[in-house]
Amino acid sequence: MILEDERRAVVERAPELAALTPGRTGNLSVRDGRDGDAFAVTPTGVPYDEFDAADVPVVSVDGERRDGGMAPSSEVPMHAAIYRRENVGAIVHTHSPWSTAMAVAREPLPPIHYMIVAVGKSVPVADYAPYGTDELAANIVAAMDEADATAAFIENHGLVVTAPDLETALENTHHVESLARLYLQTKAAGLEPTTLSDSQLETVLEQFESYGQ
């Protein structure tokens, strides 16, 4: 079975994805290394606790299906295009409520808390495009590149997070969702969230590096 470890990782972490996003709306993928030519991705249209490693689709970064007993996510074009453009090992895409609220409002997430450095100094909003298209992937990569971030909200859609590995991608998805909730709750209380300066964020990054984070 090709990409056995990556397919097992998809099975093991799919329940965490399901807890983040309504119904069967999210998807995740793991590449064969950070520069591999194929990735394992969640299947489409099935509950995330009802498939095993042999079912997990394997797709090339050119979008060609290579293996797996189930059909791959409809967002394969987005995953494949991001892998072609970015040196990352995993992608998580959710419609998690607080992040999606930011996407619907077309509201970038500013640096309101030091943990934002897990994905950059802000979370930008990528322009809308139909789901499952190369245009959408190009918009996401452009937004992340411009903001020097590893995450982006997608206008009227949801959230995408990239990382070197799946564990980090999921952890950072939780960070963004938590910060989006904090930001919106502060705004809902009639308060204006304060933000950290670039120098303060750089200090946090230096501290993280010294701790090996």
Beta strands, then each sheet from edge to edge (+ up, - down):
strand 1: 27-31
strand 2: 38-41
strand 3: 58-60
strand 4: 65-67
strand 5: 90-94
strand 6: 125-126
strand 7: 151-154
strand 8: 158-163
sheet 1: 4+ 3- 2+ 1- 5+ 8- 7+ 6+
end
